[in-house]
């Protein structure tokens, strides 16, 4: 992911947008953030978008708002996939809620709806599906279960900007959603950034106030909030990049399609794609029992890869109380997953070189 090359591809519009903010003399809670919130809410098809400081805060603020509104209380349980990035789980624990980990579908890597009902208790109040790698979770079945048990649903859409599910955009498939605009995302700013999307006016209002220290009027505080605001410069950058998001996602699909057609090595298991027009391929994950050897081999051929993620949350030192838990599907994914290059500036020529290298790999 050559971020400099990605940002260079937006010039001169990117520099012009930054200069516009610098010249305005207004750097927080201004016109750029207001405009981006309107543009991104329209893009996702939702009524409300609230810009915040990062993706973790976006999810945290949703749960915190529901606690302030009396919908959740400390100790309530939130169902979440075991094979996610730690931020998903931190958003729960930061609110003194209890994460209940469940296994993913081994084919899609997303939360398996068939594993949800077995862990529902009287304290279960919400489900947090993660649209991992850019493919939406099975929201129809997840929402069906949520309706049956009167549970809230929050999308972790940090990897799913522009992803679709039955024609509906990620961010508009549940009660609320949290996005990250980390620089490497499909829609990324020049640092940390994020947002909450929702059609719930009360939730949106509460999130917005909480994110501004709990204040809606200067020096008057309704809640014990936090400082989590999207900067004007980041909003201006995101406005430029949003115009090209669908085009860039299409290029990611072209790369993914090329990989699926041209990688022929039996040592490499390719991902399953349910809907080509819906997946946005934030990450192109492959599985291999020889993952570490394959990664070293590709590095030797000047091909950078990443592992998403080398250690699952329940095996992290941050959650020592969970280290004895066993999630075999999750652990297998984390031991075998390798992410191949996929970005708006990675070319099909480079993808062909990568495929040829992988096809030559042998033990």
N, C-alpha and C positions, 0 to 999 in steps of 0.2 A: 504494500500500500504506500505508494509514493505521494505523500500528502502535498508536497510542494508542487509536484506535477499536476495533481488534482486542482489545487487552488490556482495555479497558473492558467489552467484551461478556462477559468472564469474571468480572466482579465480582458479589457480594463474595467469591467463592471464592478468587480470586487473592490478594487482600490477606490473607485468613484464612490461607492457606497460608504466605505470607511471614512473617506474625506468628508462626505456629507454629514456624518455624525460629528466628526471633529469640528467642523465649521459651525455646527448648530449650537455648541456649547451646552448641550443637554445629553447626559450620559446614562441616566437610569429612569425607568418608568415614563418613557417619552413616546414620541410619534412612531418610531421604528418598531418598538415592541407592540404598540397598539395595532399597527398595520400588519405585522407578522401574525399576531394572534388571530386577526380576522381572516387573513389569507390561508393560514394553516387549518383553521376550523372549517373554512369553506372547502378546502382540499379533502379533508377527512370526512366532511359531511355532518359535522357535529355543531351544536349550538354554542359551545364555549371552549375556548383554549386559554390556558393561563401559563405564561412563560415563567419558568423557574430556573434555579441555578444549575441543576444537573438531573440526570435520570433517576438516581437514588432518591433525591428529594421529591421528585414528582410522585413516585410511588408512596414514599413516607407520608407526604402531605395528604394523599387521598385517605389513607387509614386514619391519620390524625384528625382530619376533618370529620370523618364519621364518628370518631370518639367524641369530639366536641358537640356533634349534633345528637349524641345519645344513641346512635345506631350500633356502635361497638363499645366494648369496655375491656379494661385490662384483663388478660387471661383468656380472651376469646381465641378460637383457633382459626387459622387460615391455611387452606390446602394449597400446596405449591409443588411443582416438579422438583425432584431431587437432583436433576442434572442441569441446573441453571447456574448462571453467574451469581456470586455471593450477594450482589446488591439486591436481588429479588427477596432473599431471605432477611437481609438486614432491614429492609423497609418494614418488615413485620416485627422483628425483635426490637427495633428502635422505639416502637409504640407499646412495648410490653405485651404484645400479642404472641401467640404460640404458633410457630410454623409446623405444619404437619406435612412431612415429605412423602411423596408418592412417586412411583416409577413412571418413566415415559414409555410411549409407544416405540419399540426398537426400530421401526421402519421410518417414522417421521421425526423422532427425537423429541416430540412434543408431549405434553401431559396426556396420559392415557385416560379417557373418560371412564373406561371400564374399571379403573383402579380407585375411583373417587368414592363411590358410595360405601365401600367397605371401611373407610376411615372416618366417616361422618359421625359425630357425636352431638350431644345436646349443646356443647360449647362451640361447635363449628358455625362460623358466621360468614365466611367468605371463601372464594376460590381465586387464586392468582395464576392463571395460565400464562405461559411465556411463549411468545411467537418466535421460537428459537431459530436462529440462522436465516430468518427472513420468510419463513412459511407459517401461516396462521395455524394456531391450534384448532382442534375440532370444536368450534364454538357452538355449533348447533346442539350437540350432545351435552356440552358443558353447561350451556344456558338452560337446557331442559332439566338437568339435575338441580341446578341452582333454583329454578322456579319451583320444583317439587319440594325442596327443603327450605325455601325462603332465604337463600343465601345471596350475598352480594358477589359480583364478579368484577375483577380488575384485570385488565390486560397489561402485561409487561410487553410493551411494543417497542422496546429500545432497539431492536434489530429489524423492525418491520415497517419502516417508513414507506408508504405506498403499497404495501401488501394488500391483497384482496381475499375475501372469503365470501363465496356466493355473490360476488359483485359488490360487496360492501367493504369499505376501507378499514384496515386496522385502525384502532382508535375510536371506532363507532360500532363495536361489536359487544359492548358490555355496559355496565354502569359507569365506568370510568377507565381511563388508560393513562399510563405514564410513558413518555418518550424521552430518549436521551439524544442530545445533539453533540456528543463527543466527536472530535474531528474525524475519526475513522468511520463514522456511521454513514449510511446511505444519504442522509441529510445531516451534514455536520457543520459546526461553526468553527471558530478559531481557538477554542478552549473548551471549557465545560459549559453545558447548557442543557435545558430540558423543558418539557411542558406537560401539563395535564389536559386531557380532552374529556369532555362529558356533555351529556344532554340534560343533566340535573342542575338547575339554576341554583338551588340551595347549596349543593356541594361546591359548585364553581365559586360562589361568593365566599364560602368558608375557606376554601383553598387559597383564594387570592388574598384574603385578609391574613391568614396564617403565615403566608409566605413573606409578608411585609411586616414582620415582628408582631403580628396580631393586630395591626392597626389599619383602619380605613380612613381615619382622619389624623392628621399630623399630631403626634404626642398624645393621642387618645387610643387606648389599647383594649380591644374586645377580648382577645385571647392571649395566652402565653405562646407567642408564635416564634418564628425563626426568620433569619435573613436569607431568603432564597429567591433571588430575582434574576431574570434574564437581562443581561446588559444590552444597551442600545446598539453597540458595535456588533455584537453577536447576532442580534435580531436583523440588522441591516444585511449582514453576510448571509443569513439564512433566507432572507427574501430573494436575494440574487439566485441562490442555489435551488430554491424551491421550484423556480420556473423550469429547471432542467431535470428535476427528479425523475419523472417518468421516462425520459429519454435515457438517463443514466441507468435506471433499473432495467430497461430493455437491453442495454449493452451487457449488463450482468447476466441476463438470461441467455444472450447469445454465447457468452463465454461458457456458461454452465452446460448449455446444449452441446457445445463443441466438446467439452470434457466427456460428457456422457456418450458421445458418438465415437470418440477417438481413444479413450483409455481402455486398453484391452488386457491389462495385466490381472491375472487371477488373484494376485496377492492384495489387490485393492478393491474394496467393496464400495460401489457408488451409491449416492443417496437416492431415495425414492421421491419422485416429484408427483404430487397429486394433481396439480393444475399449473400448467406452464405460464398462464396469464396472471396467476395470483402470487407466485413465489417471487421475492425480490432479491434473493441470494446475497444477503449481507455477508454470508460466509458460505463457501462451498466445501462441505465436510466429506471426507472419505474415511473409511475404516480400514485398518490393516493390523494383523497380528504382529507384523514387523514394523510398526509405526516408527519407532526410534531409529531403526536402521534406514528406513525409507527417508525419513527427514534428513538424516546425516548425508545420505546419498544425494538428495536433491540440493542440499546446501553446497555440496562439492561440485555441483553443476550450476552454481550461481542462481539457484532458485530458492527464494525465501518462503518458508511456511510458518504456520503458527499452530498451536494446540489449544482448542477450546472445549474443555479446559483440563489441564494436567491433573488437578486434584479436585474431586467433588466437594461441595460444601460440608457434607457430614464427616469428612475426613480431615478437615482443616483444624489447625490449632485454635482458631477463633471459636470453634464449637466442640471443645473437648468432651462435653457431656454427650455428644452424639457420635463420637469416634467408634464406638462399638456397634453402631447400627450397620445393617447390611442392606444394600440395594444393588443386587447383582447386575441388573440391566444398566443402571447408571454407571456403576464401576467399570463395566465392560466398555461402555462408550468412552469414558474418560481415559481408559488405558489404550484405546485403539484409534481415537479420532485424530485426524490431521486436516488442517484447513489449507486448501490450495489458493493461490492468488486469484482474486476476482475484484476488479475495481473498474471505474469508468475509464481509466487511462491504461489498463492492461490490454494489449492488442491480441488479435487472433493469431498473429505471427508468433508472439511470445507464448500463447497458449499451445500452439502446435509444437514448439520446442519442448515445452513442459510435458506434453503427452508423449512425445517420442522418448524423453528421458525416463518417464515412468514405465513405459512399455519395455524398456531395456533393463529395468531393475530386476535383479534376481539375487537370491541368497547365495 
